[in-house]
Amino acid sequence: MATPDWRVDGQYIESCNCDYLCPCIYTNPQGAATHDHCYAMMVYRIDKGRCGDVQLDGLSFAFVIRSGKVMADGDWVFAAVVDEKANDAQRNALAMIASGEAGGTPGMIRDNLVSDFRGVEYKPISFTADGLQRIADIPGVFSFDIEGVASRNKSGDPYYIDNTSHPANTRLALARTKSLTVSGFGLDLTMDGEGNNGHYAPFSWTN
């Protein structure tokens, strides 16, 4: 059965355990992570989306990633979470998209970088944006609190890095993490007050 056409547009937020600024972001991503493994937690809030005739507006999905020292080497642990409030048709569509089965950017990740896919779970996903702050919470999976690093140009905007190689966007806001906890899919990590790396940006994906 052919995969239906799909498109999702919205906002993404991320925290990882690397020191700020994560070496992956400015090395395409060939640089060594701060620690032996890079843990990257990402939430994607869909403001406008569809898969075939199924509307996806207002729903979210998330990625759980653990790589080795160099992300570009692959061998990732990878899992996805789909918004629990989605109906059956929306769950099926989002599971296909987030897992990479429907192609697009998640499909590229799954096909080229993942060796250990740990499946899809359905959980409530909380995504909060307030000024420079971004908070994500998925009970039993992960939570994080990041804040954009404000520029001193008095615009109220954060610093950005541009023309980078990242699945969400080539232009990312730079942020520091206040807290990061990972407890799902067999992974365990807690970081509090260490100022590790974070990002946020708009995203737009299609197959």
Helices and strands as residue ranges (DSSP letters): E 6-19, G 23-26, E 38-51, E 54-55, E 60-67, G 71-73, E 76-83, H 88-99, H 104-113, E 114-123, E 126-130, E 133-138, E 142-148, E 160-161, E 172-182, E 189-192, E 196-206
